[in-house]
Amino acid sequence: MIRCPKCNKQISDIPGSRCPRCKRKITSKDVGHIVCPEPGCNAVLPKSSVYCPKCGAKIRSEGIDEKVNKVMRKIEKILESL
């Protein structure tokens, strides 16, 4: 559930739905999601997505901090299993 950006009523966070009070259409930007840029896919994804799980399109590049954190988590899991 989110609050309508126009009238502040609590509403569903499903993109494409409408606010029952002011009839504003809820977009993926309102709920913190992005739409896959691949033509014909249009899957709604979390902003943190790197790849689209539906079509495999690359959404954004991982930053160096994200890559380092991913490697550190893998190293920690390996060390915990020893």
N, C-alpha and C positions, 0 to 999 in steps of 0.2 A: 504494500500500500504506500502511496505517495500523496502529497498535497498538490492540488491543482495549481499551476503557476499563475492562473488568472484570478480565481476566486478563493483559493486556499481551502477548498473542501477536500476531505480525505477521499481518495478514489483508488481504483484499481491501477496497478502499474503495468498493465498489458498495453504495449504500443498499438495504436489504432482504435482503442476504446475512446469514449467521449465522457466528459464530465457531466453527470446528471443535472448539475445546477446551472452551469453556464454554457454547456454544449461544446466546450473547447475540445478539439481532437488531441489526444495524448500522443506525442511522438517519441521515438526512441531516444532523442536527446533529453527529453524531460525525465526519463527514468535512468539515465546514466548508462545507456547502451549505445552501440553503434550498429550500423547496417553494413553487411558485407558489400564491398565495392564491386565485386564480380558481377557482370551483367547476367541476369537470369537467376542468380542465387538469392540475394536480398535477405539472407538470414540475419536475425537480430542477435547480437553478441555482446558480452560484457566488454567494457572499455579496455580491460587488461588482456584481451585476446591478441595473440601473435598470429595465429592461423585460424581460418574458418574451419570448424569441424565438419561442416556440411560439404563444402567444395574443395577445401584445402588451400584456398587463396591466402597469400601472405597479407595480413592486415597492417602490421607495423613491424619495424625492426626492434629487436631487443637492444636496450642500452647496455653499456658496459657494466653498470651496477647490477642489472638484472642477471646478466650472464655470470658475474662473480658470485652473486647470492645463490644461483642455481648450482654452481659447482661446489660451493661451500656446503650446501645442504646434502649433496651427494657424498662428499667426504665425511661429513658428520655421521651419516647413516652407515657408511662402511666402518668407521671407527667404533660405532656403537655395537656393531655385530661381532666385533673381535673379542 
